[in-house]
Amino acid sequence: MALQRHKAVVLTIGQAPRTDVEPLISKWLDPCMDVVQKGVLDGLTPEEIRAKFEPVPGEFMLATRLVDGHCVTLSAARTELALQAIIEDSEQEGYEFIILLCTGAFPRLKTRTALLFEPERILTPSIARMAGSSQVGLVIPLPAQSDEMLHKWGSHGAKVTTEAASPYKGTPVEIGEAARRLAEAGAEMIVLDCMGYTREHRIAARQASGKPVILSSELLFKMLSELGES
């Protein structure tokens, strides 16, 4: 008897479809669930994005990708409100899994019927436990995110250092150089701590640092593939 395929939404804080992540979705999720992509910024012009989501000074910001490949920064607080609205709409449409395509923390997101998979709640504690007392090097999109990342990972007992290299604006060489600096600073494991990093970025980071490198998006999708049909 064939197992039922779950209906899943991959929800980006940017615009869908995320062609940079689609190869991993195709490999790990498409074989076992019916996936659609949705985005917080879908259908919005650059002017509308700035008006609705531009961060104010001192506010925690997030980086994401538009369908044309450009990168934008968003207010985390206003992004969380928009995510919640899409989650509620998706539940009404009958989606069972909602997979957040962002490693940022969104403590107020909730669902009524669907299962919500947040990378920050799944990956961060898992990797922190796996690392134990070893130092973890985080490659992150923006320098301004460093303090928040130190707090987030530190709350799970992880010893971390950070280097910024954007998955959207940076080249694989630049991301590799960030990983190399982390290794030189004592990191025993490198985490590409944004869902926008790709396999090409992981290869560059591994070659430059000589350390194990975790690609956040692929690790999450591998784990979620276990929930689909066999």
Helices and strands as residue ranges (DSSP letters): E 6-12, H 22-24, I 25-29, E 33-39, H 46-53, E 61-65, E 71-75, H 76-92, E 97-101, E 115-117, H 119-131, E 135-140, G 143-145, H 146-154, E 159-164, H 172-184, E 189-192, H 199-209, E 213-215, H 216-225
